[in-house]
Amino acid sequence: MDSGGASNPYVVIFIALMAVLVVQLIVSYLSSKKQRAQQELPVKTVAVVGCIRGDYEIEREFSEGDFVGRVVGDCPQCGAPLIIKRIFVVTVSTKQQKS
């Protein structure tokens, strides 16, 4: 006689697989939600321009065609070449950010 089917190995394997799938779906949903929240943050790209002698440096907004080492002008203090030293992305802070 069958004792309710709970001892059938196929039923136990099926239940275990379903439990693993449910856990995997929950983890996947939570990680995608976190990635979407990170992608929604506004960012801007900044270029650091400085004198090759090291006596002048400014940050400015990145322009298309900028690259590290590019000569972009002359130093207003000493007349030496100004080059792009660094390019990086910063998160723009807003007055009200959702938690």
Buried (B, 14 or more C-beta within 10 A) or exposed (E): EEEEEEEEEEEEEEEEEEEEEEEEEEEEEEEEEEEEEEEEEEEEEBBBBBBBEEEBEEEEEBEEEBEEEBEEEEBEEEEBEBBBBEBEEEEEEEEEEEE
